[in-house]
C-alpha cells in the first residue's frame, strides 16, 4: 500500500542543519498554501499546537540500523534501542511531531516557537494541543532520555 500526503504549509526559519541541539526558542513561520489558510481560523485562541511534518532532509550517511535498532544519537553511553522506543529522525516513515508554542496567527501564516524542523520542511498537519487529549496522567520516560535531552532545547 502506498500512502501520500499533500503539504499544507512550509517551515520558514533560516535553519539548515539537522543537528539535535539548539532548537529552544527558535521561531518558525509556517507559510500555508492558499487553499489551507482558512484552516487557521480560531487557532489564535490556543496557546500550543502539534505540528506534524515530513522529515525530508537527512544527512548523506543516514541509514537505518540493522533490525531498526540503534543507540540514541549513536552515543555509546546510551542503550541499544528499537526505533519505536526513540523519537529520532531515522524512522520507517520520516514523520516528525512536535508540540509548539503559538506566537501569533496571521493567515496564511502561523508563527510558532520550539519547532525542531529546518527551513523548507513540508508541514502535513497542525492540531491544537490540549491536555484533554495530549497530556496523560502518570507518563514516564527512562533516565537515558533525560540525559539525552539536556541540550536539545
Residue pairs with C-beta under 8 A, 6 or more apart in sequence:
5 54
5 124
7 33
7 54
7 122
7 123
7 124
8 32
8 33
8 36
8 39
8 123
8 124
8 125
8 126
9 30
9 31
9 32
9 33
9 36
9 110
9 122
9 123
9 126
10 30
10 31
10 120
10 121
10 122
10 123
11 28
11 29
11 30
11 53
11 115
11 117
11 118
11 119
11 120
11 121
11 123
12 28
12 29
12 30
12 31
12 119
12 120
13 26
13 27
13 28
13 29
13 115
13 117
13 118
13 119
14 119
15 26
15 118
15 119
16 118
16 119
17 118
18 57
18 58
18 59
18 89
18 118
20 73
20 88
20 152
21 151
21 152
22 151
23 114
23 115
23 116
23 152
23 153
24 114
24 152
24 153
25 113
25 114
25 153
26 113
26 114
26 115
26 116
27 103
27 111
27 112
27 113
28 100
28 111
28 112
28 113
28 115
28 117
29 109
29 110
29 111
30 51
30 109
30 110
30 111
30 112
30 123
30 126
31 108
31 109
32 39
32 40
32 107
32 108
32 109
32 110
33 108
34 108
36 108
37 107
37 108
38 107
39 126
40 105
40 107
40 108
40 110
41 107
43 49
43 102
43 105
43 110
43 126
43 128
44 102
44 104
44 105
46 102
46 128
46 129
46 130
47 101
47 102
47 129
48 99
48 100
48 101
48 102
48 128
48 129
49 99
49 100
49 102
49 110
49 112
49 126
49 127
49 128
49 129
50 97
50 98
50 99
50 100
50 126
50 127
50 128
50 129
50 134
51 96
51 97
51 98
51 100
51 112
51 115
51 117
51 123
51 125
51 126
52 95
52 96
52 97
52 123
52 124
52 125
52 126
52 127
53 95
53 96
53 97
53 98
53 117
53 121
53 122
53 123
53 124
54 94
54 95
54 96
54 121
54 122
54 124
55 89
55 91
55 94
55 95
55 96
55 117
55 121
56 94
56 120
56 121
56 122
57 118
57 120
57 121
58 89
58 90
58 94
62 89
62 90
63 90
64 83
64 90
64 92
65 83
65 90
67 82
68 82
68 83
68 84
68 92
69 80
69 81
69 82
69 83
70 80
70 81
70 83
70 86
70 88
70 90
71 78
71 79
71 80
71 81
72 78
72 81
72 86
72 88
72 144
72 145
72 148
73 88
73 148
75 148
77 147
78 144
78 147
78 148
79 144
83 90
83 91
83 92
89 96
95 124
96 116
96 117
96 121
98 114
98 115
98 116
98 117
99 114
99 129
99 134
100 112
100 113
100 114
100 115
101 112
101 113
101 114
102 110
102 111
102 112
103 111
103 112
103 113
104 110
104 111
105 111
110 126
114 153
116 152
117 123
